[in-house]
Amino acid sequence: MATLEKIRSKAALLVIVVGIALFAFVIEGFLQSGSTLFNLNKENIVTVNGKGVHYQDFLAKVEERTEAIKRNNNGRSTSDDEQNQIRQIILNESIDEILFSKEATTLGLTVSKDEYKELVMGNNISPVLQQIPDFKNPQTGRFDQTRLLQFLQMVENDDTEGYPEEYLPQLQEMKKAWLNVEKQIMEERLKRKFSSLLSAAILTNDLEAKAAYENNKLSVDFDYVAQSYSSIPDEAVNVTDAEIQNLYNERKSQFKQDEAKVINFIALNIVPDPADYQAVEAKLTAVKEQLSTAVHTGELVLSSSDIPYVDAYVATADLSEAQKQFVSTNEVGAIEGPVLTNGVYNVYKLEGEKTAPDSIKINLLALPVSYDETQFTQLTDSLLNVLKTGTSFADMAKSATGGQNDGDMGWATEVQLASQVDVKFKDEVFAASVNVPFVAKSNTSSFLVQVTEKTAPVKKYKLANIQVRVTPSQETKTRLYNELSQFVSANHSVQGLKEKAAEAGFSIQTDVELTKDQINISGIQSTRQIVQWAFNNKNGAISDIYECQNSEYFVVAAVENHLKEGFRPLASVSDILKRELMNEKKGAKLVADLQAKKLSSLEQYAAAMNTTPQSAQYLTFNTPNISGIGSEPLLNVVVPNAPVHQVSGPYAGKNRVYVVLVTDKRESDAPYNAENQIQQLKMQNMYRAYQLVQNPELLRENAKIQDNSLRFF
């Protein structure tokens, strides 16, 4: 009993202990699930209204877009800034896709299979397809549906047996690219439907149509004189803080801003010093001696020059001015240099000259590399026999490639063939007779070739050109880095950098605003990393020294301020508002001064305003920009209503005071047609609605967007 009583007395404590243990178990499970959720959010590059975009999915899209751009640029790799631009584009597309997809679903907007078929293969081809270069006729530059259909035959055919092994990866890339194009076609069509809904909601009535007709009916020619507000010193007018505050309150909605960082930064240009120039000159002077005795000139150029050796003859017209001067004053075998021009040293050797065609026009068909000698001979004999029967090269090439290629390679110079194929191929093709098809071999491939035309013979030269740009040595870079580093260490504060930079010989840019999506700073490439740094640091922080734009700059930055998302504070826009108020008061003062003089002719006003009369023609109420003036809505209103041959004004415009004299008024003879006018307004509304749909802010304004991109790039 005593034991039982003891248990009873401790029951409350037991319940508490068990309760704590149970709570600990529950909270542990909650924390674990919360941790998982937190980690998932950390892996999302952006979350839109609760829907996340995982970084790996984002990265796959970036890589796909990058590869597409490389294909369109002949394999050229993208720069750091271009890569960041691609990332930013994909990020914005991902946000807009989520928002628009939800809106389209809510509105019940879809694209049917029949619609899609019409957009791809019908009479209403999607604008997306019409803009793709691969689907345009090379001669006309216009969309060619035949080229599109040939492409679709390739990508939609799962049978790859007829394709050489080396083409299969490229075919897979084309199929992936087409899936992305399909998606763009659907999105573009949905956006047009959305814009149609918006434009249909904007009603156009007969009163509006009549007003639009009247606004364009009257056309006016006029003479005018103008005096700029800058002709009055700022001290002549007074703008109070209260006036600025009132204007700010009226305009506050115009000063909406995204989150931003304000930084100051020093960008030190990394340039070579005199010792670097001397070193390059000495090196090329030694190379010049070797050039005079070199047996293999190409190897010497390859080992000494920034540019490759060109084993080809070049027409005079294609030479630089310095090269023209050299060949015109020297014999074959002459050597000149090193010559310094714009930071680049050149050494020239004239290896030969001749008179020959500058360019040839060729048809070309690449032949399989996997065939053995017997198969290759059978194929080439067969193709040559087809041509001998009178079949054109274009028809033969189309037949051999399934319609993918007509063989027309256009015009080519020696340099182009040597660089795009090789010297062996170039020599053989330039030596060929016109309209005689033959098999030409390069060091790696074989081709069926037909030279169809040659240009008239011109003077051509073969030059060995050793070219070296003078760049900063490591010693120079180290010295510049140390100078900047020592300055930053001695003035390690935002204020210190600003106050002492000029004295130390550094140029500092102040109050530079950065947004999260900014690719670079003030046009300096590869500075996205500094944007990331700024958003991850507080006011007063000073960065490490960054090497930017292919080692052209050392950059150090300091965070001056953090601007929160919302509205720009009065202090940051005060100067803009003050200038507007000053212009208003200057305008009023100029108008009052001119009125007080009681002038009666345009010439008198011109003398008083220290200017000369100008003329403008064809002004209507709707003219957006007036010739010689620009945008000045005031004149759109007062000039059409001013009497002919009578001075009117002065009027205070945006930046100048005007006095006008209407010289002619003309009314259109076209009768008012309500139906046509309403249709025109509807078309304008549809265009405006489509432009509105393209604006990402349309759907973003009320969306909850958590942008984590700074964690990743």
Helices and strands as residue ranges (DSSP letters): H 2-9, H 11-42, E 44-48, E 51-54, H 55-72, H 80-107, H 113-121, H 127-130, G 133-135, H 145-155, G 165-167, H 168-200, H 206-217, E 218-228, G 229-231, G 234-236, H 241-251, G 252-255, E 256-257, E 260-269, H 274-293, H 297-304, E 314-315, G 316-318, H 321-328, E 335-341, E 344-357, E 359-366, H 373-388, H 393-400, E 408-413, H 414-420, H 423-430, E 438-441, E 446-454, E 457-469, H 474-490, H 494-500, E 508-515, H 528-535, E 546-548, E 553-563, E 566-567, H 570-596, H 602-608, E 614-619, H 633-641, E 647-652, E 656-667, H 674-694, H 697-700, E 705-707, G 709-711
